[in-house]
Amino acid sequence: MADNRVVQGRMVTPKALAELIEGEGVMDAEAIEETDRECPDCGGDVLEVGYMPSVTEFVTGWKCQDCDWADTDRE
């Protein structure tokens, strides 16, 4: 349970956070980590999660805890 975080007013698991970032289901997700980044939209705290949207891809994603902003390390 310690891996869960509050994002936009609701408790999310690492997999649920990855799905918010990705916009669809993911296969697996690592633990949620806090970052030193501020959201470029609202200045809120940003969380980081690594996840696998498919068997052949690993993505690092970032999501603001307070607004809809999200980003990934995809080029």
N, C-alpha and C positions, 0 to 999 in steps of 0.2 A: 504493500500500500504506500510505502514511502516514495515510490516513483511517481505517484500521481501528483498533478499540479492543477491549480485553478486557472482556467483560461476563459476569458470573457464571461465570468460568473458561474462557470460550471466545472466540476472536477473531471479531468481527463487522464486516461492512461497513456503511456508512450505510444501505443498503437493508435489510439483515438486522436492524439495530437498529430501524428504522421498523416492520418487520413484527412484531418482538417487542412493541412498544408498541401497534400497531394490532390485533394478534391475527389478521391475515390479510395477504395480499399487498398491496403498494403499487405504484404506477406508477413513481415516481421519488423520489429522496431527495438532499438536499444533504449537504455534508460534516458530520461529527460535530464538535461543539464542546464544550469543557469549560465547566462553569458554576461559580459560587461557591456553589451551593446544596448543602445536605446532605440526604440522604434522611430524610424524616420517620419512616420505620419503623426503619431501622438505623443512621443517621448516616453512611452511606457516601457516596462521591462520586457526583454526578449528571451525566449527559451529556445534551446537547440535540441534536436533529436535526429539520430541517424536511423535510416530505415531502408528496407528493400521493397520497392514497388513491384519488382519482378525478380525472377531467379538470377538474372544476369546484370542487375543494376543495384548499386548502393548509393543512396543520396543523403546528404546532410541538409536538414531543413531548419529554418528559423521561423518562429511565430510570436507575435506580440501577445502578451497576456490580456491587454485591454481593448484592442481593436482588431479589425479584419486583416491587417498587414501580415504577409508571409512571404518568404523567399527560399530558394534552394541554391545549392552550389552547381546546378546544371549550367552549362555554357549556352 
